[in-house]
Amino acid sequence: MRIGFDARLAHWPGIGRYIQALAKHLPEIGPRHEYIFYFTTAEACHLYGSQHPRATNMVFPSPVFSLQEQWQWPQRIRQDRLNLFHATHYVAPLLTPCALVVTIHDLVGFRYPDAMFSRLARLYNHWMTKTAVWRAAHLIANSHFTGRELQMHLSVQPDKITVTHLGVDPGYFDPPGVELTILQERYKIPEQYILYLGTRKPWKNLPVLLAALQQLRKQGEPIKLVMAGKNAQHQMDLSETIHQMDLHDQVREVGYIAEDDIPAIYAYATAFVLPSYYEGFGLPILEAMAAGTPVVASQAASLPEVVGTAGLIVNANTPTGFAAAITRILREPDLRMSMRQQGRARASQFTWEACAAKTISVYEQIRDSS
């Protein structure tokens, strides 16, 4: 088959890791097919494209979320003689002349519509998702939780959904490749810290984490919080919350972390905390566990599915619960060691090779049923 793959969001956090990993592993796992990866620029082709002989990296400059892409994709798909097209986000070419596979990462726009940054964005998200789900020959979800969401909220039949858990790069299991002192100088981080890495979208529930940090200080545990991650559009501004809670000395917002430094930032953290009340998967949890960092996560959405029994699970609405879990990690060395071992073992069960292999099986299932 000639398979087209929309890789235009390869630079995004989260979804970008998924795209980059599949661009690497799909041709390696399934060299019997041809793959065309579409990026918005030649630079992106160079940065994220596949070097496999069965893969071609091409520029498709139409912006994601634009009307322009909807009339240009069908022309391009015919021109490149594709048998199947994989849309890696809910934004799919709705008039594609070949079989369509769509990856749905989450339904946050349906579950928490008020968290969308505008009414227009909400309407677009709902209409495009519903139409892509209806138009697709098959859907891929990154978790069983998202699969159930599709069944419950969009009435999708279970046999139209395949779950492909995300993976973690093997480098996360290696000892840190950079000294802590260098990271301290580079990012101005403390010697001991708990870590949050991600966006500041409303569903990330960061005010609860800040309230937990405030409680820790009152309990005599003035641990520092490092908040890292790329700036994204329409994020929450937490400066007023940090000011009101008088947490200036305890919170270090470092923003973007260079890709090569991320495993070490995880590895040196005393704990990694993800307080989200909604996630489609929760890739940072997996990366933190692979790096040997104890994790604390919400008992919400997909997170228990990823963590299993390898981390501490807390009600998303309880700062006291997060404070208590972090306190245990800080005060109990045996617990920290056990969580490091269990976390690494858990993370090793999630591989990008398995994700790619299952994705190829979806492509071939569609081919064989047509």
C-alpha positions in Angstrom: 0.0 0.0 0.0 0.9 3.6 -0.5 0.1 5.3 2.9 -0.1 9.0 3.5 0.6 10.2 7.0 -0.2 13.8 8.3 2.9 14.8 10.2 2.3 18.5 10.3 2.0 18.7 14.1 5.3 17.0 14.7 6.5 20.1 16.6 3.6 19.9 19.1 4.1 18.6 22.6 2.4 15.2 23.2 0.9 14.7 19.7 4.3 15.6 18.2 6.0 12.8 20.1 3.5 10.3 18.7 4.0 11.6 15.1 7.8 11.6 15.4 7.9 8.0 16.8 5.6 6.6 14.1 7.5 8.4 11.4 10.6 6.5 12.6 9.0 3.1 13.4 6.3 2.5 10.8 8.7 2.0 7.9 11.0 -0.2 10.1 8.1 -2.4 11.3 6.2 -2.5 8.0 8.7 -2.1 5.1 6.3 -4.0 2.8 4.4 -0.7 2.4 5.4 2.8 1.1 5.0 5.8 3.4 4.6 9.4 2.6 5.0 11.8 5.5 3.6 15.3 5.0 5.2 18.2 6.9 4.4 21.9 6.5 8.0 23.0 5.8 11.3 21.6 4.4 12.9 22.3 7.7 10.3 20.1 9.5 11.0 17.3 6.9 14.7 17.5 7.9 14.1 17.7 11.6 11.4 15.0 12.0 11.2 13.0 8.7 12.0 9.4 8.2 15.3 8.3 6.6 14.0 4.8 5.8 14.2 3.9 2.0 10.5 3.0 2.0 9.6 6.5 3.2 9.3 9.9 1.5 9.1 13.2 3.3 7.0 15.8 1.5 6.0 19.4 2.1 2.2 20.1 2.3 2.1 23.8 3.3 -1.6 24.2 4.0 -2.1 25.1 7.7 -3.7 22.7 10.1 -7.3 23.8 11.0 -7.7 25.8 7.8 -10.3 25.6 5.1 -7.5 25.6 2.5 -6.4 22.1 3.6 -9.9 20.6 3.0 -9.8 21.4 -0.7 -6.1 20.8 -1.3 -5.8 17.4 0.4 -8.0 15.5 -2.1 -6.0 16.8 -5.0 -2.7 15.9 -3.3 -4.0 12.4 -2.3 -4.9 11.7 -5.9 -1.6 13.2 -7.2 0.4 10.9 -4.8 -1.7 7.8 -5.6 -2.4 7.0 -2.0 -4.3 3.9 -1.0 -4.8 5.1 2.6 -4.5 8.3 4.5 -3.8 8.5 8.3 -4.9 11.8 10.0 -3.0 12.0 13.2 -5.4 14.4 14.9 -9.2 15.0 14.6 -8.5 17.4 11.8 -9.0 15.1 8.8 -9.4 15.6 5.1 -13.1 15.0 4.9 -13.3 14.5 1.1 -10.4 12.1 0.8 -10.7 9.8 -2.2 -9.0 6.9 -0.3 -9.5 5.0 2.9 -9.2 7.2 6.0 -7.8 6.4 9.4 -8.1 9.0 12.2 -6.3 9.1 15.5 -8.5 10.6 18.3 -6.2 11.5 21.2 -9.0 12.8 23.5 -12.4 14.3 23.7 -11.6 17.2 26.0 -13.6 19.6 23.8 -16.7 17.6 24.5 -16.2 16.8 28.1 -15.0 20.3 29.1 -16.3 22.7 26.4 -15.8 25.7 28.6 -12.1 25.1 28.7 -11.9 25.8 24.9 -10.5 29.3 24.3 -13.5 30.5 22.2 -17.0 29.6 21.1 -15.7 29.3 17.5 -12.9 26.9 18.6 -15.5 24.8 20.4 -17.9 24.7 17.5 -15.0 23.8 15.1 -13.7 21.0 17.4 -17.2 19.5 17.8 -18.1 19.6 14.1 -14.8 18.4 12.8 -14.4 15.6 15.3 -17.9 14.3 14.7 -17.5 14.5 10.9 -14.0 12.9 11.0 -15.3 10.1 13.2 -18.2 9.5 10.8 -16.0 9.7 7.7 -13.2 7.4 8.9 -12.9 3.8 8.0 -11.3 3.2 11.4 -10.3 5.1 14.5 -7.2 4.8 16.6 -7.3 5.8 20.3 -4.3 6.1 22.5 -6.0 4.6 25.6 -8.9 2.4 26.5 -10.3 5.4 28.3 -10.5 7.4 25.0 -12.0 4.4 23.3 -14.8 4.3 25.9 -15.2 8.1 25.5 -15.8 7.6 21.7 -18.4 5.0 22.4 -20.2 7.0 25.1 -20.2 10.5 23.6 -20.1 9.9 19.8 -21.8 6.5 19.7 -18.9 4.8 17.9 -19.2 1.0 17.6 -16.3 -0.8 19.5 -15.2 -2.7 16.4 -14.4 0.6 14.7 -11.8 1.5 17.4 -8.3 0.1 17.9 -6.3 1.2 21.0 -2.6 1.8 20.5 -0.9 2.8 23.7 1.9 5.3 23.3 5.5 4.3 23.9 8.6 5.7 25.5 12.0 6.2 23.9 14.7 3.8 25.2 17.0 6.7 26.1 14.7 7.6 29.1 15.9 4.4 30.8 19.5 5.3 30.6 21.4 7.2 33.3 21.2 11.0 32.9 23.5 12.2 30.1 24.1 15.6 31.7 25.2 16.5 35.3 22.7 18.1 37.6 25.0 21.1 38.1 24.8 21.8 34.4 21.0 21.7 34.5 21.0 24.0 37.5 23.1 26.5 35.7 21.2 26.1 32.4 17.6 26.3 33.8 18.2 27.8 37.3 16.6 24.9 39.0 17.2 23.8 42.7 19.1 20.7 43.8 15.9 19.0 45.1 12.6 19.5 43.4 9.3 18.0 42.3 8.5 18.3 38.6 5.6 19.1 36.4 6.2 19.0 32.7 3.4 20.0 30.3 1.2 22.8 29.1 -0.8 25.1 31.4 -4.2 24.3 29.9 -7.2 24.4 32.3 -7.7 20.7 32.4 -4.1 20.2 33.7 -5.5 21.3 37.1 -2.4 23.2 38.2 -4.0 25.3 40.8 -4.6 22.1 42.8 -0.9 21.3 42.6 0.0 24.8 43.8 -2.4 24.5 46.7 -0.7 21.2 47.6 2.6 22.9 47.5 1.3 25.6 49.9 0.2 22.8 52.3 3.6 21.2 52.1 5.2 24.4 53.2 2.8 24.7 56.1 3.7 21.2 57.1 7.4 22.0 57.1 8.2 20.5 53.7 9.2 23.6 51.6 10.1 21.5 48.5 10.5 23.4 45.3 8.3 22.9 42.2 9.8 23.1 38.8 7.2 23.8 36.1 8.5 23.0 32.7 7.1 22.8 29.2 6.7 24.7 25.9 4.5 27.7 25.9 1.3 27.0 24.1 -1.5 29.2 22.9 -4.4 30.1 25.3 -2.6 28.7 28.4 -3.6 29.7 32.0 -1.6 32.5 33.5 -0.7 31.2 37.0 1.2 34.3 38.1 -1.7 35.7 40.1 -2.3 32.4 41.8 1.4 32.0 42.7 1.3 35.6 44.1 -1.8 35.0 46.2 -0.4 31.8 47.7 3.0 33.5 48.3 4.8 30.7 46.4 7.4 32.8 44.6 10.3 31.2 46.4 8.9 27.7 45.8 7.9 27.7 42.1 10.5 27.9 39.3 8.9 28.2 35.9 11.5 27.3 33.3 9.5 27.0 30.1 11.0 25.1 27.2 13.5 22.3 28.0 15.9 21.2 25.3 14.9 17.7 24.0 18.3 16.2 25.0 17.8 17.5 28.6 14.3 16.2 29.2 15.3 12.7 30.4 17.7 14.2 32.9 15.2 16.7 34.2 12.9 13.8 35.0 15.7 11.6 36.4 16.9 14.2 39.0 13.4 15.1 40.2 12.4 13.7 43.6 8.9 13.1 42.2 6.9 13.9 39.1 3.3 15.1 39.6 0.5 15.2 37.0 -2.7 16.5 38.6 -4.8 16.6 35.4 -8.6 16.0 35.6 -8.5 15.0 31.9 -5.9 13.3 29.7 -6.2 11.1 26.6 -3.1 9.2 27.7 -0.5 11.1 29.8 2.8 10.6 28.1 4.9 12.5 30.7 3.9 10.0 33.4 5.3 7.2 31.2 8.5 9.1 30.5 9.0 9.9 34.2 8.6 6.3 35.2 11.1 5.2 32.6 13.6 7.7 34.0 13.1 6.1 37.5 11.2 9.0 39.0 8.3 8.3 41.5 5.0 9.6 40.1 1.9 11.0 41.6 -1.1 11.2 39.3 -4.8 12.0 39.4 -7.4 9.2 39.6 -8.9 10.7 36.5 -9.4 9.8 32.8 -6.6 7.7 31.3 -4.0 8.2 34.0 -4.7 5.1 36.2 -4.5 3.0 33.0 -1.0 4.3 32.3 0.3 4.2 35.9 -1.1 0.9 36.9 0.2 0.0 40.4 3.6 1.7 39.9 2.7 5.2 41.2 0.5 7.0 43.8 -3.0 7.8 42.6 -4.9 10.7 44.1 -8.3 12.3 43.8 -7.9 15.2 41.3 -9.8 17.6 43.4 -7.9 17.2 46.7 -4.8 19.3 47.3 -4.4 17.4 50.7 -4.2 14.1 48.8 -1.4 15.4 46.6 0.4 16.9 49.5 0.1 13.6 51.5 1.4 11.6 48.5 4.4 13.9 47.9 5.2 13.8 51.7 5.3 10.1 51.6 7.8 10.1 48.7 9.9 12.8 50.5 10.0 11.0 53.8 10.1 7.3 52.9 13.4 6.2 51.1 12.2 2.6 50.8 9.0 3.8 49.1 11.0 5.9 46.7 13.3 3.0 45.8 10.3 0.6 45.3 8.5 3.2 43.1 11.6 3.7 41.0 11.8 0.0 40.3 8.1 -0.5 39.7 7.9 2.6 37.5 10.7 1.4 35.2 9.1 -2.1 35.0 5.8 -0.5 34.1 7.2 1.9 31.5 9.0 -1.0 29.8 5.7 -2.5 28.8 4.9 0.5 26.5 7.0 0.7 23.4 6.8 2.7 20.2 7.5 -0.5 18.2 4.3 -2.1 19.6 2.4 1.1 18.8 3.6 1.1 15.2 3.0 -2.6 14.8 -0.6 -2.2 15.9 -1.1 0.8 13.7 0.1 -1.2 10.7 -2.4 -3.9 11.6 -5.1 -1.3 11.3 -4.0 -0.3 7.9 -3.9 -3.9 6.7 -7.2 -4.7 8.2 -8.8 -1.9 6.2 -7.0 -3.1 3.0 -8.2 -6.7 3.5 -11.8 -5.7 4.2 -12.1 -3.4 1.1 
